[in-house]
């Protein structure tokens, strides 16, 4: 089964998510404090290293799929034809392009504050992404950035900061559970 990493990734992203699933479920089962922190920190660090490997695997798979090149060429031909049709160009093509640009501009725009911070701050940027508890996907963005540039030292910084993140998340869940008397 060639695409098994996709299934593992889906499981890790949803039912095995450390922040939103593993920590609260272990807390419900009576594991708390330093025991919960140690378990969650180990799992979250393993998760980061898996994601680093996974994004490399995705890159290798894309490079290996020769069919993609043919599909891209076909897409270019169709786009060229559509650009020559004024109705399609005005009605659909601009809407489609604008939608795509809006969806992914934050990650590709060199003027984006997060991309500038990562490039400019280096290890400090990775530390901020690793420890912050509020931006969903911040650590994933850091892993993708580290993998894209084969920056293993940045991954280590991100992993160490992720332990701080786990401390904040465990503390937050403990506070939330104590509000309800659990």
C-alpha positions in Angstrom: 0.0 0.0 0.0 1.9 3.0 -1.3 -0.1 5.8 0.3 -0.2 4.5 3.9 1.4 7.7 5.2 -1.8 9.6 4.2 -3.9 7.4 6.4 -1.6 7.8 9.4 -1.6 11.5 8.8 -5.4 11.7 8.8 -5.4 9.7 12.1 -2.9 12.0 13.6 -4.6 15.1 12.5 -8.0 14.2 13.9 -8.6 11.3 16.3 -5.0 11.3 17.6 -4.5 15.1 17.9 -2.4 15.6 21.0 -3.8 19.1 21.9 -7.5 18.5 21.4 -8.0 14.7 21.8 -5.2 12.9 23.6 -4.7 15.4 26.5 -8.3 15.8 27.4 -9.0 12.1 27.2 -6.1 11.2 29.3 -7.2 13.9 31.8 -10.7 12.4 31.9 -9.1 9.0 32.7 -7.4 10.6 35.7 -3.9 11.2 34.3 -2.9 14.7 35.2 0.1 16.9 36.2 3.6 15.8 35.4 2.5 12.4 34.1 0.1 13.9 31.6 2.8 16.5 30.6 5.4 13.8 30.0 3.1 11.6 28.0 1.8 14.5 25.9 5.3 16.0 25.3 6.7 12.7 24.0 3.7 12.2 21.7 3.8 15.7 20.4 7.5 15.6 19.7 7.1 12.3 17.9 4.3 13.9 15.9 6.5 16.8 14.8 9.2 14.4 13.6 6.6 12.3 11.8 5.2 15.4 10.1 8.8 16.4 9.0 9.2 12.9 7.4 5.7 13.1 5.9 6.3 16.4 4.1 9.5 14.9 2.6 7.5 11.9 1.5 4.9 14.1 -0.1 7.6 15.9 -2.0 9.1 12.7 -3.2 5.8 11.2 -4.3 4.9 14.3 -6.2 8.2 14.2 -8.0 7.7 10.6 -8.8 4.3 11.0 -10.3 5.0 11.5 -14.0 1.2 11.8 -14.7 1.2 15.1 -12.9 3.4 16.7 -15.6 0.9 15.6 -18.3 -2.0 16.9 -16.3 -0.2 20.3 -15.7 0.4 20.6 -19.4 -3.2 19.8 -20.2 -4.3 22.4 -17.6 -2.0 25.0 -19.3 -3.6 24.3 -22.7 -7.1 24.5 -21.3 -6.2 27.7 -19.5 -4.8 29.2 -22.7 -8.0 28.4 -24.5 -10.2 29.8 -21.7 -8.2 33.0 -21.6 -9.2 33.6 -25.3 -12.9 33.3 -24.5 -14.0 36.7 -23.1 -17.2 35.3 -21.5 -15.4 32.6 -19.5 -12.5 34.9 -18.7 -14.7 37.6 -17.2 -17.3 35.3 -15.6 -15.3 32.4 -14.2 -11.6 32.6 -14.7 -11.0 35.8 -12.6 -13.3 34.5 -9.8 -11.4 31.2 -9.8 -8.0 32.9 -9.8 -9.0 35.3 -7.1 -10.4 32.5 -4.9 -7.1 30.6 -5.2 -5.0 33.7 -4.5 -7.1 34.6 -1.4 -6.8 31.0 -0.1 -3.1 30.6 -0.3 -1.7 34.1 -0.4 -0.9 34.1 3.3 1.5 31.2 2.9 3.2 32.4 -0.3 3.3 36.1 -0.1 6.8 37.2 0.9 5.3 40.3 2.6 3.2 38.1 4.9 4.3 38.8 8.5 4.6 35.1 9.3 6.8 34.3 6.3 9.0 37.4 7.0 9.3 36.4 10.7 10.3 32.9 9.8 13.0 34.0 7.4 14.2 36.9 9.5 14.0 35.4 12.9 15.3 31.9 12.3 15.4 30.0 15.5 13.4 32.7 17.3 10.6 32.4 14.8 10.6 28.6 15.2 10.5 29.0 19.0 7.5 31.3 18.7 5.7 28.9 16.3 6.5 26.0 18.6 5.3 27.5 21.9 2.3 29.6 20.9 -1.1 27.9 21.8 -3.5 30.0 19.7 -2.7 29.7 16.0 -4.0 26.3 14.7 -1.4 24.8 12.5 1.5 27.0 13.6 3.7 24.1 14.4 2.7 22.4 11.1 3.7 25.5 9.2 7.0 25.4 11.0 7.6 21.8 10.1 6.7 22.5 6.5 9.1 25.4 6.5 11.9 23.3 8.0 11.3 20.5 5.6 11.1 22.7 2.6 14.5 24.2 3.4 16.0 20.9 4.9 16.6 22.9 8.1 17.0 20.2 10.8 18.3 22.6 13.4 15.1 24.6 13.0 13.1 21.4 13.6 15.0 20.8 16.8 14.2 24.4 18.0 10.5 23.9 17.0 10.5 20.6 19.0 12.0 22.1 22.1 9.5 25.0 21.9 6.7 22.5 21.4 7.4 21.1 24.8 6.6 24.5 26.2 3.4 24.5 24.1 2.4 21.2 25.6 3.0 22.7 29.1 0.6 25.5 28.3 -2.0 23.2 26.8 -1.9 20.7 29.8 -2.2 23.7 32.2 -5.1 25.1 30.1 -7.0 21.8 30.1 -6.3 21.4 33.9 -7.8 24.9 34.4 -10.8 24.1 32.2 -11.5 20.8 33.9 -11.1 22.4 37.4 -13.8 24.9 36.4 -16.3 22.1 36.1 -15.0 20.3 39.2 -13.5 17.3 37.2 
